[in-house]
Structure formats: C-alpha cells, structure tokens
C-alpha cells in the first residue's frame, strides 16, 4: 500500500487534520486489516509537532499515527517534488508569463532541495521491496540546494523571460495571503507563508544515518536535466524559442 495523500490548503471537510492526520491513520488501519505486506507513507521534509504551520504539524501527526498502527511502515519525506505536472516550477513559470515582477517572500532566502518525481518513485519501490527499512523517516532531496531567489532565476532562464524580482517581507506576504486564501483555489495562504519561514532541505541527521536517496543507492536527477523541457511552453515562442543552457 502506498499513501500519497496530502493537501496544500483545506477545503470544506478536507482539513489538514482530516486528510493528513486522521486519513493517514485510516489508511494504515486498512492496510493492517487487509494483511498488506508493506506500507509506504509519503510525508514531507519539515514535518514536526512543533512546526509553525498546520501543514507540517499534521504531517508529523500522520507519521505518528502510521507508526502506531503499522510499525513496519516506511516513511518518506521528500522536499519539493518536481516533474512535468508539478505545482512548483510550473506555478512560477505561469506567474512569470503574466506578471511584470515576481515576489521574493522573505527576501527569497528560504532554501529548497527539489527532488525529481521519478526518484521519489524509486524510493517508494525500495520501500515496497524491503530495500528501505522502517524506523526513522527517509529524507529525499535532489543534488542541488537552491534559495527561493535562485529558483525564480532558474525559472526566468528556462522560460527566457526577464522580470523584476521584488523582495517581500513575511509580514506583508501574510497580509496578502489573508485575502488570497479566501479564493476557491488560493495561490497563497498564511500557512504556506509560515512554511516558507523554514528551509526545506535534507537534515544532517538523515545524511549521517544514510536515510536519503543516496543511502538507498539512488542517484538524484538534476533540475537542469528535466525542468527546461517542460517549461518550454512558457517561453515567448514556446518550443520554437531557442534555449541555450
């Protein structure tokens, strides 16, 4: 059994607690009742009962619930996941196509370690086949650590666009998010701003314990090998724009 369920913002009855905490427990209970031979639970880097964001706290609660019900479960904590249909690089590319400037929340200093979806899938297979073991979570990150500003710069390079990068303090971002989160599909919420106040990278503890992609014998794929290909649609002339790395 693989539990990939998670949300970035609550809608109606689909609250963080219902989906990421209670939902995780229900999946683990169902897996145990069905006699499933393996359970892989996808959490997120930054999951902690003491985290400032509800998202991260409920991810931690979900991990605890899974361990309680199904002690042999393998827990994976990826950083930001990228791939053709991601909601990270694609979101910034869409914004760069229509906006004259891009906001650097918190000054753009938050660090990320984007990981390719295909590498996360390999880690899931490792969990199902017994190569990855139960215990402390595996933290999955790519080969590069980038600040939010560097991510924006990459997006502009790959989409061949020039835009202003404007630093925006966290307090102002939270003020904007208070209104934006009222939309049916909010582009930003206060909880997401809180997430940006902490780095999203593989911890030293996970590295020392070998609880990483490399520890599983998986060589992480670089951003430059994947992202330019699916961001070409956002270039001024799409695939006909000539990109030089």
C-alpha positions as CSV (number, residue, x, y, z in Angstrom):
1,X,0.0,0.0,0.0
2,X,1.2,3.5,-0.9
3,X,-0.3,6.5,0.8
4,X,0.4,9.7,-1.3
5,X,-2.5,11.7,0.0
6,X,-1.8,15.3,1.1
7,X,-3.2,18.8,0.6
8,X,-1.7,22.3,0.5
9,X,-4.8,24.1,1.7
10,X,-8.0,23.0,3.4
11,X,-11.4,22.9,1.6
12,X,-14.6,22.1,3.4
13,X,-14.4,18.9,5.3
14,X,-11.0,18.2,3.8
15,X,-9.0,19.8,6.6
16,X,-5.3,19.2,7.3
17,X,-6.2,17.1,10.3
18,X,-8.8,15.1,8.5
19,X,-6.6,14.3,5.5
20,X,-3.0,14.2,6.8
21,X,-3.6,13.0,10.3
22,X,-6.8,11.0,10.6
23,X,-6.7,10.0,7.0
24,X,-3.2,8.6,7.4
25,X,-4.4,6.5,10.3
26,X,-7.3,5.2,8.4
27,X,-5.1,4.1,5.5
28,X,-2.7,2.3,7.9
29,X,-5.6,0.6,9.7
30,X,-7.0,-0.6,6.3
31,X,-3.5,-1.8,5.3
32,X,-3.2,-3.8,8.5
33,X,-6.7,-5.2,8.3
34,X,-6.1,-6.3,4.7
35,X,-2.8,-8.0,5.6
36,X,-0.8,-5.8,3.3
37,X,2.9,-6.9,3.2
38,X,4.2,-3.3,3.0
39,X,3.1,0.2,3.6
40,X,4.9,3.3,2.3
41,X,3.7,6.6,3.7
42,X,4.7,9.9,1.9
43,X,5.2,12.7,4.4
44,X,7.2,15.9,3.8
45,X,10.5,17.4,4.9
46,X,9.8,19.7,7.8
47,X,7.2,17.6,9.4
48,X,7.3,18.3,13.1
49,X,4.8,18.6,16.0
50,X,6.5,21.9,16.8
51,X,6.3,23.4,13.3
52,X,4.7,26.8,12.9
53,X,2.5,25.6,10.0
54,X,-0.6,23.4,10.4
55,X,0.5,21.5,7.3
56,X,3.8,20.4,8.8
57,X,2.3,19.6,12.2
58,X,-0.4,17.4,10.7
59,X,2.2,15.7,8.5
60,X,4.1,14.8,11.7
61,X,0.8,13.7,13.4
62,X,0.2,11.4,10.4
63,X,3.6,9.9,10.7
64,X,3.0,9.1,14.3
65,X,-0.4,7.6,13.6
66,X,1.0,5.4,10.9
67,X,3.8,4.1,13.1
68,X,1.3,3.4,15.9
69,X,-0.9,1.3,13.7
70,X,1.6,-0.2,11.3
71,X,5.1,-0.2,12.9
72,X,6.7,-1.7,9.8
73,X,5.7,1.2,7.6
74,X,8.4,3.0,5.6
75,X,8.0,6.8,5.8
76,X,9.4,9.0,3.1
77,X,9.9,12.8,3.5
78,X,10.5,14.5,0.1
79,X,11.5,18.1,-0.4
80,X,9.6,20.0,-3.1
81,X,8.9,17.4,-5.9
82,X,9.4,18.5,-9.5
83,X,8.2,16.9,-12.7
84,X,6.1,17.8,-15.8
85,X,2.9,18.5,-13.9
86,X,4.4,19.9,-10.7
87,X,2.9,22.8,-8.8
88,X,6.2,24.5,-8.1
89,X,8.3,25.4,-11.2
90,X,5.1,25.4,-13.3
91,X,3.4,27.9,-10.9
92,X,6.3,30.3,-11.0
93,X,6.5,30.0,-14.8
94,X,2.8,30.8,-15.2
95,X,3.2,33.8,-13.0
96,X,6.3,35.0,-14.9
97,X,4.3,34.8,-18.2
98,X,1.7,37.3,-17.0
99,X,3.3,39.4,-14.2
100,X,6.0,42.1,-14.6
101,X,7.6,41.2,-11.3
102,X,7.9,38.1,-9.1
103,X,7.7,38.3,-5.3
104,X,10.6,37.0,-3.2
105,X,8.8,36.2,0.0
106,X,11.1,36.6,3.0
107,X,13.7,38.1,0.7
108,X,13.9,34.8,-1.3
109,X,16.3,33.3,1.3
110,X,14.3,30.1,2.0
111,X,16.3,27.1,0.9
112,X,14.9,24.1,-1.1
113,X,16.3,20.8,-2.3
114,X,13.9,19.9,-5.2
115,X,13.7,16.2,-5.9
116,X,12.6,14.6,-9.2
117,X,9.3,12.7,-9.0
118,X,10.9,9.7,-10.7
119,X,13.5,9.5,-7.9
120,X,10.7,9.6,-5.3
121,X,9.0,6.7,-7.1
122,X,12.3,4.7,-6.9
123,X,12.3,5.3,-3.2
124,X,8.7,4.1,-2.9
125,X,9.7,0.9,-4.8
126,X,12.6,0.5,-2.3
127,X,10.1,0.7,0.5
128,X,7.8,-1.9,-1.1
129,X,10.6,-4.4,-1.8
130,X,12.3,-4.2,1.6
131,X,15.4,-2.3,0.5
132,X,14.2,0.7,2.6
133,X,13.5,-0.1,6.2
134,X,11.1,1.0,8.8
135,X,12.3,3.4,11.5
136,X,13.4,7.0,11.1
137,X,11.9,8.7,8.0
138,X,14.0,8.8,4.8
139,X,14.5,12.4,3.7
140,X,14.6,12.8,-0.1
141,X,16.3,15.7,-1.8
142,X,17.9,16.4,-5.2
143,X,21.5,17.1,-5.9
144,X,21.1,20.9,-5.5
145,X,20.1,23.2,-2.7
146,X,18.6,26.5,-4.1
147,X,17.2,29.6,-2.4
148,X,13.8,30.8,-3.5
149,X,15.5,33.6,-5.3
150,X,17.7,31.1,-7.2
151,X,14.6,29.1,-8.1
152,X,13.0,32.2,-9.6
153,X,16.2,32.9,-11.5
154,X,16.2,29.4,-12.9
155,X,12.6,29.7,-14.0
156,X,13.3,33.0,-15.8
157,X,16.3,31.5,-17.5
158,X,14.4,28.4,-18.6
159,X,11.4,30.4,-19.9
160,X,13.7,33.0,-21.5
161,X,11.9,35.9,-19.7
162,X,13.1,39.0,-17.9
163,X,11.2,40.0,-14.8
164,X,11.9,42.1,-11.7
165,X,12.5,40.1,-8.5
166,X,11.0,42.1,-5.7
167,X,11.8,41.2,-2.0
168,X,8.7,40.9,0.1
169,X,8.8,40.6,3.9
170,X,7.0,37.8,5.6
171,X,4.5,40.1,7.3
172,X,3.4,41.6,4.1
173,X,3.1,38.2,2.4
174,X,0.9,37.1,5.3
175,X,-1.3,40.1,4.9
176,X,-1.8,39.4,1.2
177,X,-2.4,35.7,1.9
178,X,-5.2,36.6,4.4
179,X,-7.2,37.8,1.4
180,X,-5.9,35.3,-1.2
181,X,-6.8,32.3,0.9
182,X,-10.5,33.3,0.6
183,X,-10.4,32.3,-3.1
184,X,-11.6,28.8,-4.1
185,X,-8.1,27.8,-5.2
186,X,-5.8,30.2,-3.3
187,X,-2.4,30.9,-4.9
188,X,-1.1,31.6,-1.4
189,X,-2.2,31.0,2.2
190,X,-1.0,32.2,5.6
191,X,0.0,28.6,6.4
192,X,2.1,28.4,3.2
193,X,3.9,31.6,4.2
194,X,4.7,30.0,7.6
195,X,6.1,27.0,5.7
196,X,8.4,29.4,3.8
197,X,9.9,30.6,7.1
198,X,11.8,27.3,7.4
199,X,14.3,25.7,5.0
200,X,13.1,22.6,3.1
201,X,16.3,20.6,2.8
202,X,17.6,17.2,3.9
203,X,18.8,17.2,7.5
204,X,22.3,16.4,8.6
205,X,20.9,13.6,10.8
206,X,19.3,11.9,7.8
207,X,22.6,12.2,5.9
208,X,24.6,10.7,8.7
209,X,22.1,7.8,9.1
210,X,22.1,7.1,5.4
211,X,18.3,7.7,5.3
212,X,18.5,9.5,1.9
213,X,18.2,8.8,-1.8
214,X,21.9,8.2,-1.9
215,X,21.6,5.8,1.1
216,X,19.2,3.8,-1.0
217,X,21.6,3.7,-3.9
218,X,19.6,6.2,-5.9
219,X,21.5,8.9,-7.8
220,X,19.2,12.0,-7.8
221,X,18.4,13.6,-11.1
222,X,19.4,17.3,-11.6
223,X,16.9,20.0,-12.2
224,X,18.6,21.1,-15.4
225,X,18.1,17.6,-16.9
226,X,14.3,17.7,-16.6
227,X,12.8,21.2,-15.9
228,X,13.8,23.1,-19.1
229,X,12.0,20.6,-21.2
230,X,8.6,21.1,-19.7
231,X,8.9,24.8,-19.1
232,X,9.5,25.5,-22.8
233,X,5.7,26.0,-23.2
234,X,6.1,29.2,-21.1
235,X,8.7,30.7,-23.4
236,X,7.7,33.7,-25.6
237,X,7.6,31.5,-28.7
238,X,7.1,28.2,-26.9
239,X,9.1,25.3,-28.2
240,X,10.3,27.4,-31.1
241,X,12.3,29.7,-28.7
242,X,16.0,28.8,-28.8
243,X,17.2,28.0,-25.3
244,X,21.0,27.8,-24.6
245,X,21.9,26.3,-21.2
